[in-house]
Amino acid sequence: MKQNSQFLLIASAIIAILIPAAYILYLISQSGELSNFDYWWITWNFYSVEGLSTNPFNWIFRANEHFLLIPSILYALNIIVTKGSNIGLSLITWIFAWIQCHILIAMLPLRMRQSPFLFIFLILCISIFNFTPAAAHNWMRGFSGVPWIGANLFAIASMFCLTKIAETSSLAVSNIRRGLKSPSNSESPLKRTEKQYKSLVLFRGLRLLDGGFNPRRVMAIDEGDISTPKYIKWAISSIISALLASISYSTSLALWPVLCIFPVLLRLSRQIIISYITAAILVVGTYFLTYKTPSTSPSLAKLNIADAIAYIPVYLGGIFSENVTISLIIGIAGSIATTAFGVYWLLSKRYPNRIEWVPWLSIQIYAIATAFMAAVSRSGFGVEQATASRYASLPALFWMSLIILTTLWLWEWQLIAKIQGRLLIILLAVVAFAIISMYRIGGQTADAIAYRATYQPLVALSLQLGITDVSLIKERVGNKPAAFIGLVDALKANNLVPFNRDVKQHNFCAAIDEKINPNLLSSPKDGVPGYFDTVTKFTPTAARVIGWVGDPENKVKCIAILNQENVVRGFAMSGFPRPDLVKIFGPSYEFSAWRGYIEISSADKMLTAYTSFQNREGWIALRNSQFLQKN
């Protein structure tokens, strides 16, 4: 029966982890292969037509406020393995989060397993918030996820190691107390074993967890009671993890105050405290000595204090609501609760409260500190910017920790069994409502990113035809297209995304040079309003085509451009803005414009645009075929 219970506990834990993680994998599958935004500026530093740079200074650089050595290495690895696919980077992000999830679960007190329901509930909360869909920007745009989630992973690993140091210290105190109370301590030295003689320890001013313990005594304890190598191992691991976080993303600077404050509060050894403080001074000092306000960021001299203060709670509450006021209220409530738990922890002398709470309080301070940093550097863009999806992984960790702290507090005061009926239902309902709100926010962001990704074949077609359409790249790849355009030759020379697949022959619409059966083609119909506006040549053999099509129900699949012999010359996609049609047909035509790219041959005399619909077979022609003039 006991084995069945253990099996059920393990199976439930696995399911609790897998469900949120699997949903993120689904979102990644919708994100497309072509990376977006800042990725190209970072890649531009170390990649060219010749391939990866051999100059170390092209890898160790500042991108805005950030040192990005670890992300750059992973970007390069992704180029080698997946030809630079965005999905590859997103999977690296997912793997980081998977490892992080297990570290977080490992930090749960083992005694929580006495209540299987609570233990599974906490594992589910960890998985849900660790794989929060509110951070869709990180999951679906791997260039963003690798530094953000990577920095979080290394930061949490560092906190885990710090917790292990505290646990080792606490275990030492416990063993010393047992040694002092043991009858063997009062026995004659002749009755002590040789091993105990070898373990005779003189503690001089040792700072441990119990303020009432007098360290200036001679005790005979077992050799395994205090293990200096364990202290060293965990301390080195913690500092190395923090250093890796620091060269992943600047959010990890918020980790160093945590690593300096908690060893002091926990009265760890002087060597540990000095090690953390020294490392913090070196890292933070290097960062600020080399810091320059990015040209794209608001000037710190014009910082609005009121906006900066409001920015912090909005940052924390933004994963539950896109409304700034609601986010502000939620964030303030969370900050008050965290402060209350922090004060309670400082005043508490209970063991194991002091140790079990350390990782979760550390994570909360880390998240709040990142909110403060963002408030100083980004509040000039407006408080509403605090709800951006790329920040969401940190507020998610904040709320996850708050739920765990609440549970630990109830457990400590043995209130779990007393809270019955309506009150328990209310508490669970609040958590459930918060999670549902978070998924709703994340779903909206994910839908927008997935929709944008549907235009990647069009970008690939234009580039493979030799057309560099700056307006398309700006709208569908990144609002600062210079770096991407500067890398096009390198991407093409090395067959990287978007040149890794022949989109002219393999696309969702129609293969170029394919001849369409005339029986599938229909003349223009009154029920399908649309127009073929212009053909603009970019090269002698390639052109851009523009028009519009009425599609209030979003049923248009694509627009194929055929010549006079019904041979496909290229394709187009609808969904581009056309504000002039709003005045004529109404708001449903706001994004009725279509844009596409074609390959032109000397045999082409006339071009006709045919629309394909998702809910019907065949092609319907749009009005106003274009006649090509010979140059």
C-alpha positions in Angstrom: 0.0 0.0 0.0 2.9 2.3 0.8 4.5 1.6 -2.5 1.2 2.4 -4.3 1.1 5.7 -2.5 4.6 6.6 -3.4 4.0 5.7 -7.1 0.8 7.8 -7.1 2.8 10.7 -5.6 5.5 10.4 -8.2 3.1 10.1 -11.1 1.1 13.1 -9.9 4.2 15.2 -9.6 5.3 14.3 -13.1 1.9 15.2 -14.5 1.9 18.4 -12.6 5.2 19.4 -14.2 4.4 18.2 -17.7 1.1 19.9 -18.4 2.3 23.5 -18.1 5.6 22.6 -19.8 3.8 20.9 -22.7 1.7 24.0 -23.3 4.9 26.1 -23.6 6.2 23.6 -26.2 3.0 24.1 -28.1 3.5 27.9 -28.1 7.1 27.4 -29.3 5.8 25.3 -32.2 3.8 28.3 -33.3 6.6 30.8 -33.2 8.3 30.3 -36.6 11.9 29.8 -37.6 12.9 33.4 -38.2 14.2 35.3 -35.2 13.0 38.8 -34.4 14.3 42.1 -33.0 17.5 42.4 -30.9 18.8 39.0 -31.9 20.2 40.4 -35.1 22.1 43.2 -33.4 23.7 40.6 -31.1 24.5 38.2 -33.9 25.9 41.0 -36.0 28.8 41.3 -33.6 30.2 37.8 -34.1 28.8 36.5 -37.4 29.6 37.4 -41.0 29.9 35.9 -44.5 33.1 34.2 -43.3 31.1 32.6 -40.4 31.8 32.8 -36.7 34.3 35.4 -35.6 37.6 34.3 -34.1 38.1 37.7 -32.4 37.3 37.3 -28.7 36.3 41.0 -28.4 33.4 40.3 -30.9 32.0 38.0 -28.2 32.6 39.9 -25.1 30.6 43.1 -25.6 27.9 45.2 -24.2 24.4 45.2 -25.8 22.6 48.1 -24.2 23.1 47.5 -20.5 23.9 43.8 -20.8 26.9 41.6 -20.9 25.8 38.8 -23.3 28.7 36.3 -23.5 26.6 33.2 -22.6 23.7 34.1 -24.9 26.2 34.8 -27.7 27.8 31.4 -27.3 24.3 29.7 -27.3 23.3 31.7 -30.4 26.4 30.5 -32.2 25.7 26.9 -31.1 22.2 27.3 -32.4 23.5 28.5 -35.8 25.7 25.4 -36.1 23.0 22.9 -35.0 19.7 24.4 -36.4 20.9 26.9 -39.0 19.9 29.7 -36.7 16.3 28.7 -36.2 14.2 30.7 -33.7 12.6 27.4 -32.6 16.1 26.1 -31.7 16.7 29.0 -29.4 13.2 28.6 -27.9 13.9 25.0 -27.1 17.2 26.0 -25.3 15.0 28.4 -23.3 12.6 25.6 -22.5 15.4 23.3 -21.4 16.7 26.1 -19.1 13.2 26.4 -17.6 12.9 22.6 -17.2 16.2 22.5 -15.2 15.1 25.6 -13.2 11.8 23.9 -12.3 13.5 20.9 -10.8 15.9 23.1 -8.8 12.8 25.0 -7.4 11.1 21.7 -6.5 14.4 20.5 -4.8 14.2 23.6 -2.6 10.8 22.6 -1.1 11.1 21.2 2.4 11.1 17.4 2.5 8.6 17.4 5.3 6.0 18.8 3.0 5.7 15.3 1.6 3.8 14.4 4.7 0.9 16.0 3.0 0.7 14.6 -0.5 -2.1 17.0 -1.6 -0.1 20.1 -0.5 3.1 18.7 -2.0 1.5 18.2 -5.4 -0.2 21.5 -5.1 3.1 23.3 -4.6 4.8 21.4 -7.4 1.9 22.3 -9.7 2.2 26.0 -8.7 6.0 25.9 -9.3 5.5 24.4 -12.8 2.7 26.8 -13.7 4.6 29.9 -12.7 7.9 28.6 -13.9 6.4 27.9 -17.3 4.2 31.0 -17.2 2.6 31.8 -20.6 2.6 35.5 -19.6 6.3 35.3 -20.7 5.3 34.3 -24.2 7.8 36.8 -25.5 10.6 34.7 -23.9 9.2 31.4 -25.0 8.3 32.2 -28.6 11.2 34.6 -29.3 14.2 32.5 -28.3 16.6 35.3 -28.7 14.9 36.9 -25.7 14.3 33.7 -23.7 17.9 32.5 -23.8 19.3 35.5 -21.8 16.2 36.1 -19.6 15.5 32.6 -18.6 19.2 31.7 -18.6 20.0 34.5 -16.1 17.1 33.4 -13.9 18.3 29.8 -14.0 21.8 30.7 -12.9 20.5 33.1 -10.3 18.2 30.4 -8.8 21.0 27.9 -8.9 23.2 30.3 -6.9 20.4 30.8 -4.3 20.0 27.0 -4.1 23.7 26.7 -3.3 23.4 29.5 -0.7 20.5 27.6 0.9 22.7 24.5 1.0 25.4 26.5 2.9 22.8 27.6 5.4 21.5 24.0 5.8 25.1 22.7 6.4 25.6 25.4 9.0 22.3 24.5 10.7 23.1 20.8 10.6 26.4 21.5 12.3 24.7 23.3 15.2 22.2 20.5 15.6 25.0 17.9 15.7 27.0 20.0 18.2 24.0 20.2 20.4 23.6 16.5 20.3 27.2 16.0 21.0 27.0 18.3 24.1 24.0 16.4 25.4 25.4 13.0 24.7 26.5 11.0 27.8 29.7 10.2 26.0 30.8 13.8 26.5 30.9 13.5 30.2 32.8 10.2 30.1 36.5 9.8 30.7 38.8 10.6 27.7 39.9 7.0 28.0 36.5 5.8 26.9 36.5 8.0 23.7 37.3 6.3 20.4 40.3 7.2 18.4 38.0 8.7 15.7 36.5 11.0 18.3 40.0 12.1 19.4 40.7 13.0 15.8 37.5 14.9 15.6 38.2 17.1 18.6 37.4 20.6 17.4 38.1 24.0 18.9 35.5 26.6 17.6 36.8 30.1 17.9 34.2 32.8 17.3 32.3 30.5 14.8 29.2 32.3 13.6 26.3 29.9 13.3 22.6 30.0 13.4 21.9 29.8 17.1 22.8 33.0 19.0 22.6 31.2 22.3 25.3 28.7 21.4 28.7 29.3 23.0 31.4 28.5 20.4 34.4 28.8 22.8 34.2 25.2 24.0 36.0 22.0 23.2 33.8 19.2 21.9 34.2 15.7 20.7 31.9 15.2 17.7 31.9 12.9 14.7 34.1 13.9 11.8 31.1 14.3 9.5 29.3 16.8 11.7 31.1 19.8 10.1 32.5 19.5 6.7 34.6 22.4 5.5 34.8 21.0 1.9 31.0 21.1 1.7 31.0 24.8 2.6 33.7 25.4 0.0 31.9 23.4 -2.6 28.6 25.1 -2.2 30.1 28.6 -1.9 32.2 28.2 -5.0 29.2 26.8 -6.9 27.0 29.7 -5.8 29.5 32.3 -6.8 30.2 30.6 -10.2 26.5 30.4 -10.9 26.1 34.1 -10.0 29.0 35.0 -12.4 27.4 33.0 -15.2 24.1 34.9 -14.5 26.0 38.2 -14.7 27.3 37.4 -18.2 23.9 36.3 -19.3 21.7 39.4 -18.6 21.9 42.4 -16.4 18.8 41.4 -14.4 21.1 39.1 -12.5 22.8 42.2 -10.9 19.8 42.0 -8.5 21.1 38.7 -7.3 24.2 40.1 -5.6 22.4 42.0 -2.8 20.7 38.8 -2.0 24.0 36.9 -1.8 25.5 39.6 0.5 22.5 40.1 2.8 21.4 36.6 3.6 24.8 35.2 4.7 24.9 38.1 7.2 21.4 37.6 8.5 22.0 33.8 8.8 25.3 34.4 10.6 27.3 32.3 8.2 31.1 32.1 8.5 33.1 35.2 8.0 34.9 33.6 5.0 31.5 33.0 3.2 30.4 36.6 3.8 33.7 38.1 2.6 33.7 35.8 -0.5 30.2 37.0 -1.5 30.9 40.7 -0.8 34.2 40.6 -2.7 32.6 38.9 -5.7 29.7 41.4 -5.6 32.1 44.4 -5.6 34.1 43.1 -8.5 31.0 42.2 -10.7 28.8 45.2 -9.9 31.8 47.6 -9.9 32.9 46.3 -13.4 29.4 46.7 -14.6 28.9 50.3 -13.5 32.5 51.4 -14.5 31.7 50.3 -18.0 28.1 51.5 -18.1 26.8 54.1 -20.5 23.1 54.9 -20.9 22.0 53.4 -24.2 20.9 55.9 -26.8 17.6 54.2 -27.1 16.9 54.4 -23.3 15.4 57.4 -21.4 17.9 59.7 -19.7 18.4 59.0 -16.0 18.6 62.8 -15.5 14.9 63.0 -16.5 13.8 60.2 -14.2 10.2 60.8 -12.8 10.2 59.6 -9.2 6.5 59.0 -9.1 6.5 57.0 -12.3 9.5 55.0 -11.1 7.8 54.1 -7.8 4.5 53.1 -9.5 6.5 51.1 -12.1 7.6 48.5 -9.5 4.2 47.2 -8.4 2.9 47.4 -11.9 5.8 45.3 -13.0 4.9 42.7 -10.3 1.2 42.7 -11.1 1.4 42.9 -14.8 1.2 39.2 -15.4 -2.4 39.2 -14.2 -3.9 42.2 -16.0 -3.0 44.5 -18.8 -4.8 47.3 -17.0 -2.1 49.5 -15.3 -4.4 50.4 -12.3 -5.3 46.8 -11.6 -1.7 45.7 -12.0 -0.7 48.5 -9.5 -3.1 47.3 -6.9 -2.1 43.7 -7.3 1.6 44.6 -7.1 1.1 46.7 -4.0 -0.8 43.8 -2.3 2.0 41.4 -3.1 4.7 43.8 -1.9 2.9 44.2 1.4 2.5 40.5 1.9 6.2 40.0 1.1 7.2 42.7 3.5 5.1 41.0 6.2 6.7 37.6 5.6 10.1 39.2 5.6 9.6 40.9 9.0 8.1 37.7 10.4 11.2 35.8 9.2 13.6 38.3 10.7 11.9 38.1 14.1 11.4 34.4 14.1 14.0 32.2 15.9 12.4 28.9 14.9 14.1 26.1 13.1 13.5 25.0 10.3 11.6 28.2 9.5 14.8 30.2 9.1 16.3 27.9 6.5 13.1 26.7 4.6 12.1 30.3 3.9 15.5 31.5 2.6 15.2 30.5 -1.1 11.7 31.9 -1.4 12.4 35.2 0.3 15.6 35.4 -1.8 13.6 34.9 -5.0 11.2 37.6 -4.0 13.9 40.1 -3.2 15.6 39.2 -6.5 12.3 39.9 -8.4 11.7 43.2 -6.6 15.2 44.3 -7.2 14.9 43.6 -10.9 11.7 45.7 -10.8 13.6 48.5 -9.2 16.3 48.3 -11.9 13.7 48.3 -14.6 11.9 51.3 -13.0 15.1 53.3 -13.0 16.1 52.5 -16.6 12.7 52.1 -18.3 10.0 54.1 -16.5 10.8 57.0 -18.9 9.0 55.0 -21.6 5.8 55.1 -19.4 4.5 53.0 -16.6 2.4 50.8 -18.9 5.7 49.5 -20.3 6.1 47.6 -17.0 3.5 45.0 -18.2 5.7 43.9 -21.2 5.7 40.2 -21.7 9.5 39.9 -21.7 9.6 40.8 -18.0 7.0 38.3 -16.9 9.2 35.4 -15.9 10.4 37.4 -12.9 7.0 38.5 -11.5 5.9 34.9 -12.0 8.7 33.7 -9.7 7.7 36.4 -7.2 4.1 35.2 -7.0 5.2 31.5 -7.0 7.4 32.2 -4.0 4.6 34.1 -2.2 2.3 31.1 -2.6 4.9 28.8 -1.2 5.7 31.2 1.8 2.0 31.4 2.6 1.8 27.6 2.6 4.9 27.3 4.8 3.5 29.9 7.2 0.1 28.0 7.5 2.0 24.7 7.9 4.2 26.1 10.6 1.3 27.3 12.7 -0.6 24.1 11.9 -3.4 26.1 10.4 -3.8 23.9 7.3 -5.9 21.3 9.1 -8.0 24.1 10.8 -8.8 25.9 7.6 -11.8 24.1 6.3 -14.9 24.7 4.2 -15.5 28.1 2.7 -12.2 29.6 3.7 -10.1 26.9 2.1 -12.3 27.2 -1.0 -11.8 30.9 -1.1 -8.0 30.6 -0.8 -7.8 28.0 -3.6 -10.2 30.1 -5.7 -7.9 33.1 -5.5 -5.0 31.1 -6.7 -7.0 29.6 -9.5 -8.3 33.0 -10.6 -4.8 34.4 -10.6 -3.6 31.5 -12.8 -6.5 31.8 -15.2 -5.8 35.5 -15.5 -2.2 34.8 -16.1 -3.0 32.3 -18.9 -5.4 34.8 -20.5 -2.8 37.5 -20.6 -0.2 35.0 -21.9 -2.6 33.7 -24.5 -3.2 37.1 -26.0 0.5 37.8 -26.3 1.2 34.3 -27.8 -1.6 34.8 -30.3 -0.1 38.1 -31.5 3.4 36.6 -31.8 2.1 33.5 -33.6 0.1 35.7 -36.0 3.2 37.8 -36.8 5.1 34.5 -37.4 2.7 33.5 -40.1 4.2 36.2 -42.4 7.7 34.7 -42.2 7.3 32.8 -45.5 6.6 36.1 -47.2 9.8 37.6 -45.8 11.7 34.5 -46.9 10.2 34.8 -50.4 11.2 38.4 -50.8 14.8 37.7 -49.7 15.1 34.6 -51.8 14.0 36.6 -54.9 16.7 39.2 -54.1 14.3 41.9 -52.8 15.2 43.8 -49.6 11.9 45.3 -48.7 12.7 47.5 -45.7 9.1 48.2 -44.9 8.2 44.5 -44.7 11.3 43.7 -42.6 10.4 46.6 -40.2 6.8 45.4 -39.8 7.4 41.6 -39.5 11.0 41.1 -38.4 12.1 44.0 -36.3 11.5 47.7 -35.9 15.2 48.4 -36.5 16.0 46.4 -39.6 19.5 47.6 -40.2 21.3 44.7 -38.5 19.1 42.1 -40.2 19.7 43.7 -43.6 23.4 43.8 -42.9 23.4 40.1 -42.2 21.4 39.0 -45.2 24.5 38.2 -47.3 26.0 36.1 -44.5 22.7 34.2 -44.0 22.4 33.5 -47.7 26.1 32.5 -48.1 25.8 30.0 -45.2 22.3 28.7 -46.0 20.9 29.9 -42.6 17.3 30.8 -41.9 15.5 32.2 -43.9 17.6 30.7 -46.8 17.7 27.1 -45.4 14.6 26.1 -47.4 13.5 26.9 -50.9 10.3 28.8 -50.1 9.6 29.3 -53.8 8.8 25.6 -54.1 7.9 24.7 -50.6 5.3 27.1 -49.1 1.7 27.1 -47.8 0.2 28.8 -50.9 1.4 27.7 -54.4 4.8 26.7 -55.8 6.3 29.2 -58.3 6.3 27.8 -61.8 3.4 25.5 -61.0 0.6 25.6 -63.5 -2.9 25.8 -62.0 -5.7 23.7 -63.5 -8.1 26.2 -65.2 -11.1 24.3 -63.7 -10.0 25.6 -60.3 -9.9 29.2 -61.4 -13.0 31.5 -61.2 -13.6 35.0 -62.5 -14.1 37.9 -60.1 -17.3 37.5 -58.0 -19.4 40.2 -56.3 -19.2 38.4 -53.0 -15.4 38.7 -53.0 -14.4 42.4 -53.3 -10.8 43.0 -54.1 -8.3 44.7 -56.4 -4.9 44.2 -57.8 -3.3 47.7 -57.4 0.3 47.8 -58.4 3.4 45.9 -59.6 6.7 47.5 -58.5 10.0 46.1 -59.9 12.9 45.8 -57.6 15.2 43.9 -60.0 14.7 42.9 -63.6 13.4 39.5 -62.5 11.6 40.3 -59.2 8.8 42.6 -58.2 6.5 43.5 -55.3 2.7 43.3 -55.8 0.1 45.2 -53.8 -3.7 45.1 -53.6 -6.6 44.6 -51.3 -9.3 42.0 -50.6 -12.4 42.0 -48.5 -12.0 39.5 -45.7 -14.2 40.4 -42.7 -14.3 36.8 -41.5 -10.5 36.2 -41.9 -11.0 33.3 -44.3 -8.4 34.3 -47.0 -5.6 31.8 -47.1 -3.3 33.6 -49.6 -3.2 35.3 -52.9 -1.4 33.7 -55.8 -0.2 35.7 -58.8 -0.6 33.9 -62.1 0.5 34.9 -65.6 -1.6 34.7 -68.7 -0.9 30.9 -68.9 -2.0 30.3 -65.4 1.5 29.7 -64.2 2.3 30.8 -60.6 4.8 33.7 -60.5 4.6 34.3 -56.7 2.2 34.7 -53.8 0.9 37.4 -51.4 -0.6 37.6 -48.0 -3.4 39.8 -46.6 -3.6 41.6 -43.3 -1.7 44.8 -44.0 -3.2 48.1 -43.0 -5.4 50.0 -45.5 -6.9 52.9 -43.6 -8.5 54.5 -46.7 -10.8 51.6 -47.1 -12.2 52.0 -43.6 -13.9 55.2 -44.7 -15.6 53.3 -47.6 -16.4 49.8 -46.3 -16.1 50.2 -42.5 -13.6 49.1 -39.8 -13.6 45.4 -40.9 -11.4 46.5 -43.9 -8.7 48.2 -41.7 -6.3 45.4 -42.5 -7.5 44.3 -45.9 -4.4 45.2 -47.9 -2.3 42.4 -49.3 1.4 42.4 -50.3 3.4 39.8 -52.1 6.5 39.1 -54.3 6.8 37.6 -57.7 9.5 36.2 -60.0 9.2 37.7 -63.5 10.2 36.0 -66.8 10.4 37.3 -70.3 7.3 35.3 -71.2 5.1 37.1 -68.7 2.7 39.5 -70.3 -0.3 39.7 -67.9 -0.6 39.0 -64.2 -3.8 38.2 -62.3 -4.3 37.9 -58.5 -6.3 34.9 -57.4 -7.5 34.4 -53.8 -7.6 31.1 -52.0 -10.0 30.6 -49.1 -9.6 28.3 -46.1 -13.2 27.2 -46.3 -13.5 26.5 -50.0 -11.6 24.9 -52.9 -10.4 26.7 -55.9 -9.2 30.3 -56.7 -11.2 33.4 -57.3 -9.7 36.2 -59.4 -9.5 39.8 -58.1 -10.3 42.7 -60.4 -7.8 44.7 -62.4 -5.2 42.4 -63.9 -1.8 44.0 -64.5 -0.1 44.1 -67.9 3.7 44.1 -67.9 5.5 46.5 -70.2 8.7 45.3 -71.8 11.8 47.4 -71.0 
